[in-house]
Amino acid sequence: TPPVPQGKPMRIRFLVALVAAVCSSLAVIAAETPADSKPGFVLQRPLRDLYDSAFVYTDGGRAKARVIGIDALAERLVDADVVFYGEYHRHPGVHLQQQRLFRALQQRHADWVLSLEQFERDVQPVLDDFLAGRIGEINFAEKSRAWDNYRTSYRPLVEFARQHGFSVVAAAAQTRAIGCIEKLGPEVLDKFSTEDRTLVAARLNLGPGAYRDKYMAFQGGSATHGGGSNSAQAQARAERSFAAQAARDDTMAESILHALRQHPGSKVLHLNGAFHSAAFLGTVERLLLRDPKLKVAVIMPVEVDDPARPAVAASEFTQGTALQLVQPNPADFVDGEDQSDWVRKMIAKRLANVCKYAPKPTEAPPPAPTGTAPATTPSS
């Protein structure tokens, strides 16, 4: 047996072989892993249940992603005029942290307004009566058309606001008004009475842009939104649906701006579905169109694929100022499950929302919007 070489030549040959092996392994991994699936951040602990979560600060993609605690996050957010907290409706971990963040923000700035997508503009007097103690919670929930998860998800926030003397804003457009737009297009707003017209933002931004593209892509795969067809009728329906979505966003943006002007010195915590504020689009961009000088921050929830090894792709870093990693809620449906009955019920519910401004049988309906209308001038 020949002697084993000793010293530096042996170390060099070993290192060369090692590097070659590592490079070969990395090449195989890269070939098997799509680029967009590589995690940009991996949490170094599991998410143990639906209440467990972790905040990852990214500053909209400008900062190196890192875990941040609720108090440190509040320190970062308190400089903003408006904090948008996007939510997955009914996610217990998201609702828990909304309350904790509200408390942490209040400890750093005395005056806040709570703005909620979950209540529509026309019930503001009912909300005011409840906050003032003129009615109890049963009448409040019924007359305000509170969501059925109000007591578990939003009661803590509203009660915290009441205890500290904060105003609570019913920020959303009225459902019936949105239904009119979905059926007849934004032109129907010209027929609204003076009182009804106040239930939707004075000016809508319907022009092209990233948000419109994103919404149309979402719609294309949604049966309840008329997706799955390229017919002229389906395209017209899609345009009306986007107009209705824009009306929701513009109305919330207008409500937030009014709150800031009615309460000088106060900051706003606004809650809405995550789609409305993701990537600083939707309601966020419409608020900034109205007042570009405002400082805004966005919390974006992210349902991780693997709670045992929570990770988020680098492409998600631009979705918010901070991301909230959470376990996913149970799937609404599993692959192959029949959804037809649910879809029929959803469509029937939409059709049951009759628009009182719909043309009489002898009248011709308004022409469908083309979707190429320029963005309107931002309201002041």
N, C-alpha and C positions, 0 to 999 in steps of 0.2 A: 504494500500500500504506500503510495507516494505521500510525502509529508504534507501537512496542511499549511498553506502559505500563512505567514504571520505579518502583523504590522499594517501600515497605511494602505498598501495595494489591496489587501483583503477588505478593509473598510470601504474603500472606494467602490470595489466591485459589488459589495453588499448594498451600498446606498443606491448605485445605479439600478440594480435589480429591483430594489424596493420602490423607487420612483416609477419605474416602468410598470410594476404591478399596480400601484395606486392609480396611475394615469389610465391604465386599461380598465380598472374597475369603475373609475369616474365616467369613462366614455360609455360603458354599458349602462350605468345609472342614468346618465343624461339621455341616452337613446330611448330608455324605457319610461322616462318621466316627462310629461308635457311641460313646457316652460311655464305656462300660466298656472300650473298646479303646485309649483314649488312654494312652500310656505315662506312668507317674508318674516314671520315672527312665530315662535313656538313658546307657549306658556310652560313654565317649568313645574307645573303641578296639574293634576286633573281637576275638572269641574265635577264636584261630587253629586250635585242634584240640581233641580231646576231653579232653586233659589241662589245657588252659588254662581259667582261671576267674577270677572276681572276687567278692569279698565286698562286699555293700552293707549297711551298718549302718542299721537302722530302729528298733531298740528296741521292736519290736512295734507300730510305727505311731506311737510317741510322739515320735520324733526325725526331723529332716529327713534324708531318705535321702542317703547319701554313701558313696563307696568307702572301704574301710578295709583296711589291710594285715594280714597274719596276726599280727604282733606286737602291733599296736594292738588288734586284735580280742581276742587273749588277755588283754590288760590289762583289757579290758571284762568278759570272761567269768569271770575268775579269782575274782571276788567271789561267784559263784554256788556253791551247794552241789552242784548237779547241772547238768551241761551235756548237753543232748540234741542229738545230731547225727543228724538225719534223713538218710536216704540213698535214692537210686535204686540198688537193688541192681545191682551189676556196672558201675556207671558209673566209669570209670577216673579222671576228674577229681575226683569226690567222694572216692573212696578215697585218692587222693594227698593231698588236703587234710586228711582225717581224721588221717592220720599226722603231718602238719606241725603241725596244731593241738595234738595230744596233746603233742608235743615242746615247743611254745611254752608250753603250760599248765604242764607239769612244771618249766620253767625259772622259773616264777613262784610255784609252790606245790609243796612237796616230795612230798606224799603224795596219791596218787590210787588209785582203784579203777576198773578197766575193766569195764563191764557190757555184755553182748552179747546181742542178740536171736538171734544166729546159733547159739547153743548152748542146749540144753534142760536143765532143772533136773536131770534124772536122770543127766546125764553130768558133773556137777560133780566127783565123785571122779576121773574120768579127766583132766579139765582140771587138777586139783590135782596129780596124779601127773606130768603133763607139765611143769608149771611147776617142780616140785621136781626134775626130772631123772631120775625113776624109770622113764620110758618115753620112747622116741623119737617122732619126728613121724609115722612111718608108722602105728604102732599107735595113736597119739593120734588121728590123722585118721579111722581106721577105727572105733575104739571110741566116739569122740565124735560120730559121724555128721556130721562137719564138712561144710559146704557145699563143692560142687565147685570153687568159686573161693576157697577158704580161702587157698591159697598165694600167690595174686596180690593178694587184697584185704584179708585180715585177719591174715596172718602177721606183717607189719611191726608192727602194733599189739600183738599178743600177745607178740612177742619184745621189744618195747620195754618192756612191762609186766614181763616176766620179768627183763630186765636191771636194772630199777630196784627189783625186789622188790615190785611191786604185785600185789595180788590181782586175779584175773579172774573175773567172775561169769557163770555160765551162767544167764541171766535168764529165758529163755523157758519157757512151759508146754510140756509134752510133746505132740508131735503126735498121738499116739494118744488122749490125754485130750481134746484139742480135737476130734478126730474123733467121739468119743462125744457131745460136746455138740452138734455139728453134726447128728448123726443123731437124737438122743433128747431134746435140750433140756438146760438146766442142772440139771433135777431128777435127772438120772442121777448127778450127783456124790454124792448121798446114798447111792448103792449102792457107791461106791468103797471099797476097803480103806483102812485107815489109812495105809499106805505110799503107795498111789496118790493119795490125796487131797492129799498134800503136793506133787504135781506141778502143781497149779493153785492160784491164790490162795485163801486161806481165805474171802474174801468178794468177791462180784462186784457191780458197780454196773451194773444193767440198766435203770435208769429212763430217762424221756424227757430230751431235751436236744439241744444242737447237734450233738454227736458222733453220736448215734443217727440224727438226721435226715440228716446227711452220709453216714453209712454206708448207710442205706437208699436214698438217692438214687443212690449208686454201684452198689449191688446191682441196682437196677432195670434197669440197662443191661448187666449182666454175665451172659452165658450160663452161665458156670461156677458162678455163685452163684445160679442159678435165676431170673434176671431175665426180664423180658419177659412176665410173666403176672400177672394180678390175681386168680387163682383162690384159693380158701381154702387149697388145698394149697401154692400158691406163697407165700402170705403166711405160713403156718406155717413153711415152709422158711426164709423171710427172717428170721423172729424167731429161729429156732435159729442161723442164721448170725451174726446180731448178737450173740447170747449167746456164741458161740465167739470172735468178735472181742473182745468185752469181757473174756473170760477171758484172752486174750493180753495185753491192756493191763493188766488188774489184776494179772496175775502178774508182768509186768515191773516195775510200780510197787512191788509188794510186795518183789520181789527187790532193787530199788534201796534201799528203806527199810531192809531187813535189812542190806545192805552198809554203809550209813551208821552203823548202830548197832553193827555188829561191828568197825568201824574208825574209832573216834572221831578227829576231826581230819583225816580224809581227805575228799576231794571225789570225785565220781563223774563220769566221762565215759561216757555211755550211747549206744550205737549201735542204731538201729532203722530200719525202713522209714519213709519220710517221712510216710506217712498216719498213723502212730501218734503223731506229735508235732506235726503241722502245726497252726498257730493255737493252740498250747498246749492242745490237746484230747487225747483218747485217753489214752496212758500218762501224759502230763504232768498232766492234770487229776486223774487217779486217784491219782497220787503226792501231789498237794496236798490231796486229800480225806483222805489218811492223815496228813499233817503240813502244815498250812497255813502254818507258819512258815518252811518251806524256801524258799530263793531258787533259782530255776531260770532257765536260758537255753536257747534253742532255735536251732539252725542249720537252715535250710530250703533245700534245693536248688531251683533254678528252671531248667528247660530253656527257653532263649529260643527264640523263633520264628525270629529272623534273626541268626545269629552274626556277620554283617558289621556289624550295628547292634543290639547287644544292648540290650533294653529290658524293663522290668518294669512292669506296671500298678500304680497306686497302691493298688488293692484287695488287692494281694499283700503290702503292707507289714506287715500284722498277722499274717502267717503265721509269723514268727519274730523273734528278737532280731536276727539277721542273715540275709540271703539270700545263697546262693552261686549266682551266675549261671554256667551251663555250657551247652555245646553239647548238643543232644539226642542220645541214643543212637539208633541206627537203629530204624526202626519195626518192631514185631513182624510186622505185616501191612500191606499196602497196600490202598487202597480197591478193593473188588471181589474181593479174593483169597479163595479158599475156606478157611475156618477150621474147617470141620466136623470134619475128622480130628483137629486139635489139641484141639478142645473135647471130642470123645469120649475122647481119651486122658486129659485132665485129669479128666473125670468118672469114668472107670474107675479112675484112681489114687485118687480120693477114696473110691470104693466099696470098693476093695481094703483100705482101712484099717478092718478089722473091729473093732468095739467088743466087748470081752469081757463087758461088762455089758449087752449088748442082750438084750431079752426072748427067752426060748425060744419056739419056734413056738406053743406053747399059751398063752403069756402075752399079755395085751393091752399094747400100747405105752402109755407115759405120755401124758397129754393135751398138746397143743401149747401152748407158752406164749403168752399173749395180748399180751405186749409192753407191758402197762400196769402191771407190777409196780413199786413204788416203789424208789428206790435204797436199797441196804442201807447199814447203818452202816459208815463207813470203819473198816478194821482198824487196830489200834493197834500 
